[in-house]
Amino acid sequence: MKSILMTVFAFVFAMAVSAQEQKADDLIKMNTELHDFGKVKQGTPVSYYFEVTNITDKPVVIENAWASCGCTVPEYSKEPIAAGETIKLKVQYNAAAAGHFEKDVFVKLAGITQPKTIHIKGDVEAPGN
């Protein structure tokens, strides 16, 4: 009876270990996860190009990228990122409102449930400051 229980336990444990889901960090590496624009003139959009490198031996696909608000727009290639290849993911902030900003951008990879989160921040100065 003990050997049957041990076999069942070993089987369940093996299934749990194999069912662990990959994370985006297992597939890609970013040149940075935070870009600080510093001081930005109000009404002057600013952009930064994050570098995304495929660290696997298989192609990786960015399914979607979106931001925490409409003032921030990510742009990315719909083509697969080949093994070892680096692409640029453009993130543009419109700088319409004066003041400090911190925005999140989410990058969803094919086959990965949890998106990768990257960040931008800065300070928008009103004209005359």
Secondary structure as GFF3:
##gff-version 3
##sequence-region A 1 129
A	DSSP	alpha_helix	2	18	.	.	.	ID=ss1
A	DSSP	three_ten_helix	24	26	.	.	.	ID=ss2
A	DSSP	beta_strand	28	30	.	.	.	ID=ss3
A	DSSP	beta_strand	34	41	.	.	.	ID=ss4
A	DSSP	beta_strand	46	54	.	.	.	ID=ss5
A	DSSP	beta_strand	62	67	.	.	.	ID=ss6
A	DSSP	beta_strand	72	75	.	.	.	ID=ss7
A	DSSP	beta_strand	86	93	.	.	.	ID=ss8
A	DSSP	beta_strand	99	109	.	.	.	ID=ss9
A	DSSP	beta_strand	116	125	.	.	.	ID=ss10
###
